[in-house]
Amino acid sequence: MQNIEHSYIDVVYRVLESWYMKFAELTPKLIVGILVFSFFLITSKYLSIGAVKLFHKFFPKSKKEGSLVTLIGVFRFLIMMMGSFIALEIMGFSGFLWKFIGSLGVAGVIAGVALKDLVSSIFSGMLIGIDKAFKVGDYITIGNHSGTVQEIGFLTTKLITDDGKKAYIPNQVIFNAPFYNITASPQRRIILNFEIPADEDITKAQKGMLDVIKNLDSVDRLDTSEVIFTDLKQGNFNLQAKFWMKVGANMVQLKSEAYLKIKQRLDADNIQLVTPTSISITNGEPLPSEHQDK
């Protein structure tokens, strides 16, 4: 009986001794690994600031107000990740880490497919925050939605549309499609399209519309105002009136006033108006028809 108890004690002793030897062998690596990780933890803030300065040196156009804090956070995260991997390699745990990451591969693929749109919107939101193409309070146009930016979130950007509705635009849509920041331009150009029958006095209509535009109170840069012919279809002339709005003027009121006074002038000149085909607002970019004419 004593021999059996003695053998059990020997087994436990040998196991503890083996653990002690392994721990003693691993201790220097653990100490060095912890010191390396502590170094990256303490210096990550200063290293990230240096990395951002170097990044801005090579890409000066990326230096925009408000993006500095975000960039520092991104670089700090990358530096901490690098420090963690180096520390684990020194301590001899990198093999276990890579095996663990590999075991998550299948689950990662499934989660990636299932959460593709969600992850895409999150990263798009981060990139929108870095790029600063627009900010809260700006008036922007995204696809068929126009309104004032109320909030830029991780998943969606919230707009207050012209009719007072709250629109939620996925950041993925914004990042992958063109959008217009109307506020970024100090002035807005208004373009009105009209159709007039070809048997009417087109020259008289053109002159009358231009006179109306130049006499509107909120029109700026009068010398650039113009009324031009853009097309002739099915016996109707397409006339396009272009003019700049003064900074701070009410866009909706100016469009309404321009349309009403042009209609009154055409009626006074006995010129029939078929129908206004569209009313649009631009920042001065040429329309597709202008590209074709050129």
C-alpha positions as CSV (number, residue, x, y, z in Angstrom):
1,M,0.0,0.0,0.0
2,Q,2.8,2.4,0.9
3,N,4.5,1.5,-2.4
4,I,1.4,2.5,-4.4
5,E,1.1,5.8,-2.5
6,H,4.8,6.4,-3.1
7,S,4.4,5.8,-6.8
8,Y,1.5,8.3,-7.0
9,I,3.6,10.9,-5.3
10,D,6.4,10.3,-7.7
11,V,4.1,10.7,-10.7
12,V,2.7,14.0,-9.3
13,Y,6.3,15.2,-8.5
14,R,7.5,14.4,-12.0
15,V,4.6,16.2,-13.5
16,L,5.1,19.3,-11.4
17,E,8.8,19.2,-12.0
18,S,8.2,19.0,-15.8
19,W,5.9,22.0,-15.6
20,Y,8.4,23.9,-13.5
21,M,11.2,23.2,-16.0
22,K,9.0,24.3,-18.9
23,F,7.9,27.4,-17.1
24,A,11.6,28.2,-16.2
25,E,12.5,27.7,-19.8
26,L,9.6,29.9,-21.0
27,T,10.0,32.6,-18.4
28,P,12.7,34.7,-20.3
29,K,10.6,34.6,-23.4
30,L,7.5,35.6,-21.5
31,I,9.4,38.5,-19.9
32,V,10.8,39.7,-23.2
33,G,7.4,39.3,-24.9
34,I,5.7,41.3,-22.2
35,L,8.3,44.0,-22.4
36,V,8.0,44.2,-26.2
37,F,4.2,44.5,-25.9
38,S,4.5,47.1,-23.2
39,F,6.8,49.1,-25.4
40,F,4.3,49.1,-28.3
41,L,1.5,49.9,-25.8
42,I,3.3,52.9,-24.4
43,T,4.7,54.3,-27.6
44,S,1.8,53.5,-29.9
45,K,0.4,57.0,-29.5
46,Y,3.6,58.7,-30.6
47,L,4.4,56.2,-33.3
48,S,0.9,56.7,-34.8
49,I,1.4,60.5,-34.8
50,G,4.7,60.0,-36.6
51,A,3.1,57.6,-39.1
52,V,0.3,60.1,-39.8
53,K,2.8,62.9,-40.4
54,L,4.8,60.6,-42.8
55,F,1.5,59.6,-44.5
56,H,0.6,63.3,-45.0
57,K,4.1,64.0,-46.4
58,F,3.6,61.4,-49.2
59,F,-0.1,62.2,-49.7
60,P,-0.5,65.9,-48.9
61,K,-4.0,66.0,-50.5
62,S,-5.3,63.7,-47.8
63,K,-4.7,66.3,-45.1
64,K,-8.1,67.6,-44.2
65,E,-9.5,69.1,-41.1
66,G,-11.2,66.6,-38.8
67,S,-9.4,63.5,-40.4
68,L,-6.3,63.7,-38.1
69,V,-8.0,62.0,-35.1
70,T,-9.4,59.2,-37.2
71,L,-6.1,58.5,-38.9
72,I,-4.2,58.5,-35.6
73,G,-6.7,55.9,-34.3
74,V,-6.3,53.7,-37.4
75,F,-2.5,53.8,-37.3
76,R,-2.5,53.2,-33.5
77,F,-4.6,50.1,-34.0
78,L,-2.3,48.8,-36.7
79,I,0.8,49.4,-34.5
80,M,-0.8,47.6,-31.5
81,M,-1.7,44.7,-33.8
82,M,1.9,44.5,-35.0
83,G,3.2,44.7,-31.4
84,S,0.9,41.9,-30.3
85,F,2.0,39.6,-33.1
86,I,5.7,40.3,-32.4
87,A,5.2,39.6,-28.7
88,L,3.4,36.4,-29.3
89,E,6.1,35.3,-31.7
90,I,8.8,35.9,-29.1
91,M,6.8,34.0,-26.4
92,G,6.3,31.1,-28.8
93,F,2.6,31.3,-29.0
94,S,2.3,32.4,-32.7
95,G,1.8,28.8,-33.8
96,F,-1.2,28.4,-31.6
97,L,-2.5,31.8,-32.7
98,W,-2.3,30.9,-36.4
99,K,-4.0,27.5,-35.8
100,F,-6.8,29.3,-33.9
101,I,-7.2,31.8,-36.7
102,G,-7.2,29.0,-39.3
103,S,-9.9,27.2,-37.4
104,L,-12.0,30.3,-37.7
105,G,-11.6,30.4,-41.5
106,V,-14.7,28.6,-42.4
107,A,-16.8,30.5,-39.9
108,G,-15.2,33.7,-41.1
109,V,-16.2,32.9,-44.8
110,I,-19.8,32.2,-43.8
111,A,-20.0,35.3,-41.6
112,G,-18.3,37.4,-44.3
113,V,-20.9,36.4,-46.9
114,A,-23.8,36.8,-44.5
115,L,-22.6,40.2,-43.2
116,K,-21.1,41.5,-46.4
117,D,-23.4,44.5,-46.7
118,L,-23.1,45.3,-43.0
119,V,-19.3,45.2,-43.0
120,S,-19.2,47.2,-46.2
121,S,-21.4,49.9,-44.8
122,I,-19.3,50.1,-41.6
123,F,-16.0,50.5,-43.6
124,S,-17.7,52.9,-46.0
125,G,-18.8,55.0,-43.0
126,M,-15.2,55.0,-41.7
127,L,-13.9,56.1,-45.1
128,I,-16.5,58.8,-45.4
129,G,-15.4,60.2,-42.0
130,I,-11.8,60.2,-43.2
131,D,-12.5,61.8,-46.6
132,K,-14.8,64.5,-45.1
133,A,-16.5,65.0,-48.5
134,F,-19.5,66.4,-46.6
135,K,-20.3,67.2,-42.9
136,V,-23.4,67.6,-40.7
137,G,-25.4,70.6,-42.0
138,D,-24.3,70.3,-45.6
139,Y,-27.0,70.1,-48.3
140,I,-26.2,67.1,-50.6
141,T,-27.8,65.1,-53.4
142,I,-27.4,61.3,-53.4
143,G,-29.2,59.5,-56.2
144,N,-32.9,60.6,-56.0
145,H,-32.5,62.0,-52.5
146,S,-31.6,65.6,-51.6
147,G,-31.5,67.1,-48.2
148,T,-29.5,68.4,-45.3
149,V,-27.1,66.0,-43.5
150,Q,-28.3,65.4,-39.9
151,E,-26.0,62.6,-38.9
152,I,-23.2,60.5,-40.3
153,G,-23.3,57.1,-38.6
154,F,-21.4,53.8,-38.9
155,L,-24.1,52.2,-41.0
156,T,-26.2,55.0,-42.5
157,T,-26.2,58.7,-43.2
158,K,-29.3,60.6,-42.1
159,L,-30.8,63.3,-44.3
160,I,-33.7,65.7,-43.7
161,T,-35.2,66.0,-47.2
162,D,-36.8,69.1,-48.7
163,D,-40.3,67.8,-47.7
164,G,-39.2,67.2,-44.1
165,K,-38.8,63.5,-44.2
166,K,-35.9,61.7,-42.6
167,A,-34.0,59.5,-45.1
168,Y,-31.5,56.8,-44.1
169,I,-28.9,56.3,-46.8
170,P,-26.6,53.2,-46.4
171,N,-23.0,54.3,-46.3
172,Q,-22.2,51.6,-48.9
173,V,-24.5,53.4,-51.4
174,I,-22.8,56.7,-50.8
175,F,-19.3,55.3,-51.1
176,N,-20.0,53.4,-54.3
177,A,-22.0,56.1,-56.2
178,P,-21.5,59.7,-57.2
179,F,-23.1,62.4,-54.9
180,Y,-23.2,66.1,-54.9
181,N,-22.3,68.5,-52.1
182,I,-24.3,71.6,-52.9
183,T,-23.1,73.5,-49.8
184,A,-19.5,73.1,-50.9
185,S,-20.1,75.5,-53.7
186,P,-20.8,79.1,-52.6
187,Q,-23.3,79.6,-55.4
188,R,-25.9,77.5,-57.2
189,R,-26.8,77.6,-60.8
190,I,-30.5,77.1,-61.7
191,I,-31.5,75.6,-65.1
192,L,-35.1,75.6,-66.4
193,N,-36.2,73.8,-69.5
194,F,-39.2,74.8,-71.5
195,E,-40.9,73.6,-74.7
196,I,-42.4,76.1,-77.1
197,P,-44.1,75.2,-80.5
198,A,-41.9,75.8,-83.5
199,D,-44.5,78.1,-85.2
200,E,-44.2,80.6,-82.3
201,D,-41.8,83.6,-82.4
202,I,-38.9,81.8,-80.8
203,T,-36.5,84.7,-80.9
204,K,-39.1,86.9,-79.1
205,A,-39.6,84.2,-76.5
206,Q,-35.8,83.9,-76.0
207,K,-35.4,87.6,-75.5
208,G,-38.5,87.9,-73.2
209,M,-37.2,85.0,-71.0
210,L,-33.8,86.6,-70.7
211,D,-35.3,90.0,-69.7
212,V,-37.3,88.3,-67.0
213,I,-34.2,86.5,-65.6
214,K,-32.1,89.7,-65.5
215,N,-34.7,91.6,-63.6
216,L,-35.1,89.0,-60.8
217,D,-33.8,90.3,-57.5
218,S,-31.9,87.2,-56.4
219,V,-30.0,86.5,-59.6
220,D,-26.3,87.1,-59.5
221,R,-23.6,87.4,-62.3
222,L,-26.2,88.8,-64.8
223,D,-23.7,88.8,-67.6
224,T,-23.6,85.0,-67.5
225,S,-27.4,84.5,-67.6
226,E,-28.5,83.0,-70.9
227,V,-31.4,81.4,-72.7
228,I,-30.4,78.9,-75.4
229,F,-32.0,76.4,-77.8
230,T,-31.1,72.8,-77.0
231,D,-33.3,70.7,-79.3
232,L,-36.1,70.5,-81.7
233,K,-38.5,67.5,-81.4
234,Q,-41.9,66.8,-82.8
235,G,-42.4,70.4,-83.8
236,N,-41.4,71.9,-80.4
237,F,-38.3,73.9,-79.6
238,N,-36.6,73.2,-76.3
239,L,-35.3,76.4,-74.6
240,Q,-33.0,76.3,-71.6
241,A,-32.7,79.2,-69.2
242,K,-29.5,79.3,-67.0
243,F,-28.7,81.8,-64.3
244,W,-26.8,82.0,-61.0
245,M,-28.5,82.5,-57.6
246,K,-27.1,84.9,-55.1
247,V,-25.5,83.4,-52.0
248,G,-28.0,83.1,-49.2
249,A,-31.1,83.4,-51.5
250,N,-34.0,81.1,-51.1
251,M,-33.7,78.6,-53.8
252,V,-37.4,77.4,-53.8
253,Q,-38.8,81.0,-53.9
254,L,-36.4,82.0,-56.7
255,K,-37.4,79.0,-58.8
256,S,-41.1,79.7,-58.2
257,E,-40.7,83.4,-59.0
258,A,-38.7,82.8,-62.2
259,Y,-41.2,80.2,-63.5
260,L,-44.2,82.4,-62.8
261,K,-42.8,85.6,-64.3
262,I,-41.5,83.8,-67.4
263,K,-45.0,82.3,-67.9
264,Q,-46.6,85.8,-67.5
265,R,-44.1,87.3,-70.0
266,L,-44.8,84.6,-72.5
267,D,-48.6,85.1,-72.1
268,A,-48.2,88.8,-72.5
269,D,-46.2,88.2,-75.8
270,N,-48.9,85.8,-77.0
271,I,-46.5,82.9,-77.0
272,Q,-47.8,79.5,-76.2
273,L,-45.9,77.3,-73.8
274,V,-46.2,73.6,-74.2
275,T,-45.0,72.5,-70.8
276,P,-41.9,72.9,-68.6
277,T,-40.1,69.5,-69.0
278,S,-37.8,69.8,-66.0
279,I,-36.2,72.1,-63.4
280,S,-32.8,71.3,-62.1
281,I,-30.0,72.7,-59.9
282,T,-26.3,72.3,-60.6
283,N,-23.0,73.8,-59.4
284,G,-22.1,74.8,-62.9
285,E,-21.2,71.3,-64.3
286,P,-22.1,71.1,-68.0
287,L,-25.1,69.0,-68.8
288,P,-24.9,65.8,-71.0
289,S,-26.4,67.8,-74.0
290,E,-23.6,70.4,-73.6
291,H,-21.0,67.7,-73.9
292,Q,-22.6,66.3,-77.0
293,D,-22.8,69.8,-78.6
294,K,-19.0,70.2,-78.0
